[in-house]
Amino acid sequence: MILMRMAGLAGILVLSACATTTPDGQTEELSEEVRALAAPGQDLTQVRIESDGCYWYRYEGRVETTFLPLMTRDNRMICVRTPTT
């Protein structure tokens, strides 16, 4: 359990070193580290960092287009800082 937490913190530090926060509505190019963490099936062509410090990707559904949280394979949000609740 402690090892998993340490790995998660290390991942956040790595991500924060290679990401810059963009104003809402602007997308940015993803680093290879973030691409490696992202679960398959998510469109990585338009991704942005929201005010919560997490990456969100553009999802085009049949009815609407919206941004959804970018998730890892183990169903965790990819963030550059720990989200506040």
N, C-alpha and C positions, 0 to 999 in steps of 0.2 A: 504494500500500500504506500509506504513512504517512498519507495523507488518510483512508483507511478507518479506521485505528486512532484518529485524532483524532476522527472522527465517532462512533465507538463510545464513546470516553471522554466526549464531550459528551453522548451519549444517557444514559449512566450517571449523569452529574451532574444532568441534567434529571429523570430518574426518582427519584433520591434526594431531590430537593427536594420532591417531591410524594407521597412514600410514607412510611408509618410501618410499622415491623415489628410484626406481631401475633403473639401466642402461637400455636403450632401448633394447628390445629383451628378457628381463628376466621377468617372471611372478611371482606373489606373491599371498599369501593366503589373501582372503578378510575378513575384520572384519564383524561382525554381523550387525553393523550400516550401512555399505555400502550395504550389501546384502538386508537389509530392504528398502533402498532407491531405489534400482534398479528396473526398470520396468520388468514385466514378458516377457519371450520370448528371453532373452539374455543369452548366455552361460557364466556362471560365473566360469567355471573350469580353464580358462586361461585368467587372467586379469593382466594388467600392468599399471604403471603410466608413461606417456610420459613426455617429456621435458616441455610441456605446463602446467603440474601440474594436468592433468585430467586422470581419469581411462579410459582405452580402453580394449575391450574384443575381443577375437579371434572369428571371424565369418567364418564358412566354407560354402561357397556357392557352387553352382553346377559347376561354372567355375573356381573360384579362392578362396583362403583363404587369408583373410586380417584382420586387426584390425580395429574395429569401436568404436566410443565413447560410453561409458557406460552411459545410459540415465535414468532419473527418470521417474515416471509415468506421470508427467506433461511436458515431453519432454525437460528436461534440462540436460546438461552434469554434471556428478558427478566429482568434482574437489577437491583437497586438498588445492589449492590456486586459486585466481581469475585469469582466463586466460588473458593474455595481447593481445591486438589487433594489 
